[in-house]
């Protein structure tokens, strides 16, 4: 089978960026091109392949079934190409996938320690589902929050636990309340990030969770849904320091279990395996003590 003519790496990079962000606007910003230019690039790719990769008919940008299948191969092709370039330049990198707000100051310290000790570089890859990105080989190691089950061949290392806080809209906040209690969850409507959120219906035994659930597809949708007063959000306490949104108010949350922070990775061989182990060592060395 011959490769369709006129397909270049720029087409694969453009498609992967749109798939990762589920947004032409954000993908164009990452690639430093205009949105019309990005749309033309995607159209060229679809025309060359003779298939539709992206569904633009819905409110969100979504991949077609063919697009999701093609993404796996496109990302592996890009990863192989980048690895070849790094080898030719005698460079070494690890790609760290994360869904939102890397923990601080752990991330900055661990990355600085690793890069100083090895001379290698950490590339930070924002993705809605880091575990899925790891499975697709779009990242080398993934930061996970929460208790989502992980199956072999994926390995995990527990770093530490984060405390939870509540967040609500200033215009729709619970009247006269200066804190929330985890045991009162049945009275809430909870906004949930279904892709990478740390708190959802799964966080309570059957029957003890919030009375209402508003499901969102990613962090940005979650943030704006809480700001719009659709319900209460529950997040790790790092969000209170890092999210500055005029429509939001953070509240202490008593009685809540902590959020585990883990690193997930696949076993590799050779240089990449050695780098991975060095990063895990740096990550554990800089993890806060319980």
Helices and strands as residue ranges (DSSP letters): H 9-21, H 24-31, H 35-49, E 54-55, E 62-63, H 65-88, E 93-98, H 106-118, E 121-126, H 130-135, E 141-145, E 154-162, E 164-169, E 179-181, G 182-187, E 189-193, G 201-203, E 212-216, H 219-227, E 233-236, H 238-242, E 248-254, E 259-266, H 270-285
